């Protein structure tokens, strides 16, 4: 361990091997920090933080502070950060409430400066949140999604895998997998084809995803009718992901 003399680390905190803690960092009791993690100057790690291996928490970020939720009564909850995740300057990640008991940011995520992840959010792996993106409570974000800078995401919203949200968007409905959404009011803009190609999807897979959405959003039919038509299409992993996401949406999806 390399702990700066001006850091304040509670003796009960569990610190892994090869952890570097900079000056003026505050680490509370009931904190666990995995091997190889770096915490830069002025960062604050509150009670309930569970930080994985090889993470980098930059200057003045705050992890696992209490929720901004009037229903919170001091219950014992956590904020879990996966391995290899980067949390940039002035990010705030709040721990859970009695609703779910935990806030989760997965592995290999990049949370850029000034982002906010509210109580009970669940972010899976390989997610990027660009500068000043804001997630309200209990938002769910699936693998490889990108939330553009300054985007505002309403509480309880779900964002599907490989989706991309334009910077500055106001997201008040569920964002379907593999899609791009933008504008105000929020609108489905097509398939995130560039992102999918970067992740190894073939042209055939991308075209099949586009066919699913052409069927789902066919003019003159509602989403229920669209799902019935999608169910008749040749099965594929991508089709199943879209079908289950849309069928399970409670807020309605971006169209």
N, C-alpha and C positions, 0 to 999 in steps of 0.2 A: 504493500500500500504506500501511496505517496500523498499524504494529507498535509496541506499547507498549514503553517502555524497559526494563521489567522482564520482558519475554518472552525466552525462550531459543530462538532459531531457528537451526538448523544452516545454515551458508552454502551447502551443496549442495542444500537443499530448494528445490523449484520452486514459487514462490508467484505466483499470477495477479494480475491487475489488480483494484484496489478491494477487496482483501482486508483485513479488520480483525482484528487479533490482540491480545487483551487481556493484562493483566498476569499474570505467573506461568504463562503458557502455555509448554509445552515441545514443540518440533517437531524431530524427528530428521532425519538424512540419509535419502535415498531416500524422500522424501515429495513428493507433488504435490497442490496445492490450487488449485481452479479459481477463476475470476473471481467476485468479489462475495460470497465466502463469509465468514462471521463466526465467529470462534472466541473464546469467552468465557473469563474468568479461570480459571486453574487446570486447563484442559483439557490432555490429553496426546495427542499424535499421534505414534505410533511408526513406525519404519521399515516400509515396505511399504504405507503408506496412500496411496490414490488417491481424493481427495475431489473431487466435481464442482463445478459452478457454483451459486452462490446457496444454498449450504447454511448451516445455522446449528447450530453445535456449542456447546452450553451448558456452563456451569461444571462442571468436574471430570469431564467425560466422558473416556473413554479409548478411542481408536480404533487398531486394528492392533497391539495388544500380542500377545506370543507365545501360542500355544494352550495351554490346560490339558489337554494330551494327552501321555501318557508316550511315545508313539511319535514325537513331534516331535523331530527331531535338528538343528534349526537351519537347515533348508532355506529357500531364498529363495522366499517366498510373499508374497501381498498381501491387503489388505482394500480393497475397492472400494465407494465410496459414490456414488450417482448424484446427479443435479442436483436442486436444490430440496428436499432432504431435511433434516428437523429431527431432531437428536439431543439429547435433553434431559439434565438433570443426572444425573451418576453412571452413565450408560449405559456398558457395556463391550462392545466389538466386537472379537473376536480375529481375527487373520489366519489364512489357511489352513494346511494341512499338505500333505505329499506326496500325500495322497488326491485332492484336487482342485486344490490350489495356490492357492486363493483363497476368501475369504469375500466375499459380495456383498450389498449393500443397494441397492435400485433407486432410481428417480426418484420424487419426490413422496411419500416415506414420512414417517411420524411415529413415532419411537421414543421413548416417554415415559420419565420418570425411573426409574432403577434397573433398567431392562431389561438382559438379557444376550443377546447373539448370539454363539454359540460358533463354533469353527473350521469352515470349509467349509460354513457355511449359505449358502443362496441365497434371498434375498428379492427378489421381482419388484417391480412398481411399485404405488404408491398403497396401501401396506400400513400399518396402524396396529397398533402394539404398545402396549397400555395399561400403566400403571405396574407395574413389577416382574415383568412376564412374562419367562419364561426359556426360551430355545431351546437344547437340547443340540446336539452336533455333527452336521453334515450334514443338518440339517432343511431342507426346501424349502417355501417359502410362495409361492403364486401370487397374481396381481394382485387387489387390492381386498379381500384377507382382513383380518379383524380378530381379534387375539388379546387376550382380556380380561385385566384386571389380575390379576397373581399366577398366571396359568396356567403350568403346567409341561409342556413338550413333549419327549417322549422322542427320543433320537437316531435319525436316519434316517427320522423321520416326515415325511409329505407332507401339506400343507394346501392344499386346492383353492381355486380362484378364488371370490371373493365369499362365502367361508365366514365364519362368526362363531363364535368360541369363548368360552363364558361365563367370566367371571372366576373364578379359583381352580380351574379344571378341570385334571385330570391326563390328559394326552393321550398314549396309548400305541399308538394305531392311526391310520391315515390318515384325514383328515377330508375327506369328499367335497365337490365343488364346490357352491356355492349353498346350503349347509346351515347349520343352527344345531346346535351340540353343547353338551352341558352335563351336569351331575350327576356323581356318582361311584358306580359305574364310569361312564365316559364313554358318553353315549347320544345317538343321533340324535333331535333334538327337532323337526324339521320344516325348512321352507324359510326362508331369510333374506329374507322377503318385504319387510320394511320397507327393508332395505338395497338390495334390487334395485329397488324403486320409486324410491328416491332417485337411483339411477344410470340411470334412464330405461327400465327394463324395463317392458313393458306387462303388464296383467293376464293377457292371453292367454299371453304367454311364461312368466309365473310359474306359471300353472295347468298349462302343458305340462311344466314342470320338476317340479311336484308329481306329475303323472301318471307321469313316469318313475320317481320314487322309490316311488310306490305299487306300481308293477309290480315294481321291483327287490326290494322288501322284502315282497312278498306272503307272507302266512302259509303255512307248510307247504313253502316251497321254500328252497334255499340260494342263495348269491350267484351261483354258476355258472348255475343254472337261471334265476335272475332276469335275468342278462345275456342269456341266450338269448331271453327274452320281450321285453326292451328292444330287442334287435336287430330285432324284427318291427314295432316301432312306426314311425310316420312320422318320417322323418329331420328333424333340425333342428340348428343349431349347438350349442345347449345340450345336446341329447341326446348328440351326438357327444362333447362335453367330458366329460360324466358317464361315458359308456360307456368311453372310453379311459382315464380316470382309474381307474375301478374295475377294469377288466381289467388294468391295469398295476400295481396295488397289490401290494407284496410283504409288507407288514405286516398286511394285512387292513384293512378299513374299519370305521369306527364305524357301528354298526347301532342 
